[in-house]
Amino acid sequence: MAWKKGKTDINRKNRKKNFPIVAVTYLFVAVFLAMMGYICQYAMSHRQEWMNNSYNGRQQMFSAQNARGTIYAGSGEVLAQTGTDSEGREIREYPYGNLFAHAVGYATHGRAGVEALGNYYLIQSNAPLSEKVSNEAAGTKHLGDDVYTTLDVRLQEVAYKAMGVYKGAIVVSEISTGKVLAMVSKPDFDPNEIETIWEELVEDKESGILLNRVTQGMYPPGSTFKIVTALEYIRENPDTYQNYSYSCNGSYSDGTDRINCYHGQSHGSEDFVKAFAKSCNAAFADIGVHLDRAAFQDTLDSLLFNKELPIQMIHNKSRIDLRQDSSNGEMMQVAIGQGTTGMSPIHLNMITNAVANKGSFMKPYILERVENSAGTVMKQFSPSSGPALMTEEEADSLRRLMQNVVEEGTASKLKGLSYTAAGKTGSAEYSNVKEESHAWFTGFAPAENPQISVTVIIEGAGSGGDYAVPIAKRIFDAYFEG
């Protein structure tokens, strides 16, 4: 018995000595398994990024095996396809030339547009096995998978022609889904000629011709930003904002800081609705200096300023500089969308969609589905909701304000049509010359039951009501006549 007891004591001592070693071993095993799990999860969730990386040799492998797939519009028109030149070499063909230059993009010298977004699918082939066997026997490449987009050729053509020779951007989206129906950015280029004109495009530093102005353009939003300022004022004065009154003599001054209404126009006695409809800078400068800086910062944060937008397309963050110690002069500039504020058309379109969609927006997307060469759907892209930007009550208040802009204000060219519309115009100064301004419009139709939204900026054109609204009208007309 004593011998057994002694042996038991020795085993207990050994177990005590071995415990730290066992614990450390299990810890390292657990860490190793966690790292392996994370790496596998990361690889799966980022497989498209890894595949699209220019250093990934698998792209060359797929290109050697598969012919790059075709890109289609929503109704089936070919937007990009792989053909051969006179020497039998593969070339990328763009039947619509300049029309979809930035939306569809290009596939050489890097990639842009849908050619970049859909590259993961276009370079792979999920053709039926029998077809692959036949191709290998014949020594021909497999057909890459095809990408169908949300783009509408008719609306794209209308928007493109409506912009004419101006520089700028137009985005048209379906409010209920977030589908991008049209995306125009000018100046543009012919992607069929990308090989021969590439150096010229790269060296053109002034025009920013390769820049997709819809997602990457940064502009002062001007009076379209009054949608945001109005939202903040409503939030701070939910029960009394309709009682606001102001007597406009064409300008607003605070010390040495002065804000003028467009062309110095005097709007006279105004309430909140009229000040918004007439786009009165003086009234909104007065509103701006009385806003709570911290609360306004929270609103801007909730509206995704200074943040990445929830879209897959390459884009720039809208920027705004607002601080607790911002001066009244700075607040006056912020309130009317001037100063250092910069915003992309796609961001303004998302906020517009939130107003139209009871406070939340559907994330913009341009890839509809992926099909193999036999027409089997390999992947379907579905609408997804972005964060709620405002309450349903706030959205309804803004919708009524924007409808009044059409009925009684600066967007009257959209009044009295077969459909109703709501929107906001803007004339955004961008230089020291007061007469120079970008023309903005953002809005939706029908006003009571919104279906599509249109956001337009025409660089250096002047008044939004004179230049941007007629362009939006042509797009709305084409949509509802169609």
N, C-alpha and C positions, 0 to 999 in steps of 0.2 A: 504493500500500500504506500509506503514511504517513497519507493522508487517511482511509482505512478504519479504521486503528488509532485515529486521533483521534476519529472518530465513535463507535467502540465505547466508548472511555473516557468520552465525554460521556454515552452511554446508561447506562453503569454508574453514573456519578455521579447521573444523574437518578433511576435506580431506587432508589439509596440514599436520596436526598432524599424520594422518594415513599413509601418503605416504611412510615414511621410513620403517614402519612395512610391508606394502604391497610389497615394493621393496625387502626387505630382504627375505620375504616369497617366492616370485617368484625366487629369486636367489638360495635359498636352494632347491626349487623344480627342478630348471634347473640343479643344480649340482647333485641332486639325480638321475634324469633321465639320465644324462650323464654317471654317474657311473654305473647305471644299464645297459645302452647300451654297455659300455666298457666291463663290466663283461660278458655279453652275447656274445659279439664279441670275447673276449679272450677265453671263454670256447669253442666256436665253432672252432676257429683256432688252439687251443691247445688240442683238445679233445683226440687225439692219445697219447700225452705225459701224460695226466692225466690218461688215461686208462692203459697205460703201466707202470705207477708208481707202484712199488712193494707194496706200502701201500694201494693201491686202492682195496677194498674188492670186487668190481664188477668182478674182474678177477676170483676170486674163485667161484662167482655165475655163471659166464659163463662156467667155467670149469666143474661145477656140471651139467650143462644143455647140454653142447655141447662137442662133441669129436673134439679135435684140428684138423684143416684142413690139407690138404696135400700140400707140396711144390713141384712144378714141374720145370723141365728145360724148355727152350724155345720151344723145339721140343717134349715135353710131357713126358720125362722120370721122374720117381718119385725120388725126392731127399730127401724127409723126409715125413714120414707118421705115423699115430697113429695105433699101433697094441696092442695086449694083450699078457701077459706072461702066463706061465703055471698055474698061480693061478687066471687068469682072470683080472689082473690089467692092466690098460692102460700103455703102454710104447711107447716111441718115437723111431722110426726105421729110420736108414740112410743107404739105400741100397749100396751107394758108399763108405761108410766108411771114410777113411782119405781124400779121393779125394777132397771133398768139405768142409773140416773141418772148415775153417775160412769163406768161402763164405756163406755157409748155416748156419753154427754155431750150436748152441745147445739150448734146451728149458728148461733145469733145472739148478739149481745153478745160477740163473740169466739167461740172454739170450744174444746171440751174433748173428752176421750175419743176414741172412734173417729171422731167427726165431725171432729176435728182431725187425727188420724193419717191418715185416709183422704181428707182434703179434696182433695188433688191429683187423685185418681181420680174422686171423686164429682162434681166440677164439670166434668169433661171428658166428651165423648161420642165413643165409637168405634163408634157404630151403623153398620150396613151402609150403603153409599152409596145404594142404592135407597130405604132408609128415610129417609135424610136428604133426598133429592130430594122424596119424598112429603110430608115434614113442611114443607119450604120452600114447596111448592106450596099446602099447606093453611094456611100461616101459623102453624104450631104449633112449639113448642120440640122439640129433639132430647132423647131420654132419656139422662140421664147414666149413666156406668158404675156398676155395682153392686159393693158391697164385701161379701164374705162373711167373717165372723169365726170365731174358734175357740170362741166362747162357747157353753155348753150351757145352754139355758133351764131344764131340769129341775134341774140342780145349782145354778143361780143362785137358783131359787125356794126350794130347800131351805135353802141358806145364808142367804138373806135372811130367811126365816121363823124360822130357828133363832136368829138374832141378836135377834129381837124388838125391844123398845124400847130396847135398849142402844146406846150409841155404840161405834164400833170399826171393825174391818176384817177381811175374810176374803179370802184368795186361794187358789184351787184350780188346780193345774197338772198337766199330763201330763209325767211325768218323762222319758220317752224322747224327747220332741220339744220340750218347753218351751211347748207350747200353754197359754194361759190359758183354763181351762174356766169359771171363775166368779170374779167380782171384785165384792165388796160393800163399800160404805163408807157408814157412817151417822154423823150424820144425813144425810138426803137430801132430794130435792125432786122435783117432777113437771116434767120438761122440756117437757111440753106447755103449761105455764103460764109458761114462762121470760120471755115478754114482759111479763106483768103483775106478776110477783113479783121481777123482777130487782133493783130498787132495794132491796127488802126483804132479799134475799139478800146484797147487797153491804154493806149497813149492819149485818148480823148479824156482829159481830166476835168474839163469844164462842164460838159453836158451830163455826165453821170449816166451815160447811155446804157450801161450794163446793170444799173441799179433798178430793181423792181420798186418803183415809187409807192406802190400800194402797201407793201409790207415793210420796206426799208426807208422810205422817205420820211424825213423829219421836218415838219412845217409848223409855224405858229398857227394855232387853230382859229385865231380871231374870234369872231362872235359865235361860232358854233360851240365854243367852250362855255357859253352862257347857259347851255344845258346843264353843265356841271355846277356852275355858280348858282343857278336857280335851284338845283337839287339841294345844295348845302343850305340855302336860305330857307327852303321849305322845311328841312330837317330842324333847323334852329327855331323856326316860327311856324310849327304845324297848324296852329289854330288861328294865326293872325296874318299869315303872309299875304292873303288876298286883300288885306287892308293897307298894304304899302301904297304910298303916294309920293310923287316927286314932280317938281316943276322944272322942266328942262329948257335951258336957254342956249343949248348947243355945246356946253362944256361943263366940266366939274373940276374944281380946284381944291387942293389941300396944301396950304403953305405955298411952296414954290412948284409943287407938282400939279400938272394940269392934264386932263384927258378931254379930247374933243370928240364929238359925235362925227359920224362919217360925213365929210364935206361940211362940217360945222352946222349941220341941220338942227334947228330948234324944234323939239317935239312937243313943247308945252306941257300941260298938266297930264300926268300919266298915273295909272295904277300899275300893279305888277304885270298883269296880262298884256297891257299895251306896251309897257317898257320892253317886254320880251318880244312881242310881235314886231315892233318898230326897230328892234335891236339898238336900243338907246345906250350908248357907251356911258353917258353921264350918270344915268340912273344906276347902272351896274357898277360903276366906280363907287358911287355912294353906298351901294349894298356891300361891295367888297371891303371897304374900310371898317365896316361894322361887324364883319363876320368873326367868329371865334377861330383863331389861328389853329389851335390844337384840334378842334372838331373838324375843321376843313382838311387838315392833314389826314385825319382818320378817313374822311370821305374819299380823298384822292387815293389813299392806300387801298381802300375797298374797290375802287374803280380801276385798279391795276396800273396806276402811274408809277414810273420808276421800277417796274417789275417785268419779268418775262411774261409774254402773253401765252395763253393755253392753246397754241396752234403749232403745227408741225413745220410750217413754212418758215424759211429763214426770215427773221425780222429784227428790227431795232426796238428797244424799249422807249416808250414815250417818257419824256422828262419834264419835270416841273420843280422849281426851287421855291419851297414855302417853308418858313421857319417860324418858331415862336416869336422871334424878334424881328420878323419882316416888317418893314416900315409901311406906313399908309400908302406911300407912293408905289411901293412894290405890290401891295395888295390891289391897288387900282389897276395895275398892269395885268396881274394874275386874273382878276375878275372878268376881264374882257379878252382873255386868251392871247395876250401879248407878252412883252418882256422876254424872259428866257425860256418860256414854255415851248416845247416841241412835241408834236403828236403825229403818229402815222395814220393814214386813211383807214387802214384795217382796224385800228383801235377805236377810232371814232365810229366806224360802222358797227363794231361790237356793242358799244354803249347805246347807239341808236336802236339796235336790235333788242337790247334789254328793255328800253322804253316801250317798244312795240310788243314785247313778249311778256308783259306783266312783271317785269323786274329782273328776269334772268335771260341769258342768251344761250343759244346753241353754239358750240365751238365751230368756228369756220373750218370746213374741210373741202378738199378738191379731188381726192381719190374716191371713186364710187365702188369699184370692185375689180377683182383680178380674175381673168379667165384663161384656161389653157387653150391650146390650138383646136381642141375639139368642142370648145364652147362651154366646158364645165366650169362652174364658179369655184375658184380655189380660195378666195377670200372676199368677204363682203364687209365694207366699211359702213358702220352705222352711226346715226346722229348721237351726239353726247352733249349733255348740258354742262355749261360752265358755271362758275359760282354766281349766286344771286348778287346783283349789283345794287339793288334797291328793293323796297317793298312794292307790293302790287298797288297800294294806294299812291305811293310816290310816283310810280310809273304812269299811273292814270292821270295824275296832275300834270306831269310833263307832256304826256300825249296831248292833252287838251291845250296846253300852251303852244305846242308845235303845230297843232291843227289851226290855231288862231293866227299863226305866222302866215299860213296859206290864205286864210279867209280875210284877214284884216291887215296883214303886214308885208314883209319884204319878199315873200315867195308867192305873191298873188298870181304869177303866171301859171300856177298849178290850180287855180280856182275855176269853178264852173265847168269841170270836165265830166266825162262819163264815170269817173271814179273820184273818190275823195283822197286827199293826201295830207300828210303832216310832215313838218320838217323845220330846219333852221338854216339860215344863210349865214355867211361870214365873209368879211373883207379884211384879210389879215395883212397888216403892214410888215414888210420884211427888210426894209432898208431905211436910210435916213431921209429918203425922198417920200414925203407924205402921200403923194399921188400914186405911188406904186404899191399894189396890194395883190395878194392871191385871192381868187374867187372860190369860195367854198359853198357847198350845199350838202346836207345829209338829211335823209328823211325816208318815209315809208308810205305804202299805200296797199289797200284802202285804209283810211285813218281808223275806221271802227273795227275792222277785222284784217289787220296787216298780213300781207302775203310776202312782199319783197321789200327790201331796203336798197337805197342807192346812195353812195357817198362819192362826191365829186370834188376834186381840187384842180383848178386851172391856174397855172403859175403866171403871175404878173398880169392877169386879165383885168382886174379891177373889182367891181361889185359882184358879190355872189348872186344877188337877185337878177342881175342883168346877164351874166355869163354862165354861171353854174346851174341855175334853175332850169333854163331852157334845155340844157343837155340832159338833166334828170328827167324832164318832161318827155323827151323823145324816147328814153329808155322805158319809162312807165307806159307810154302809149304803145310801144312795141310789145310789151309784156301782156297788157290787157287786151289789145287787139288780137294777139295771137291765141 
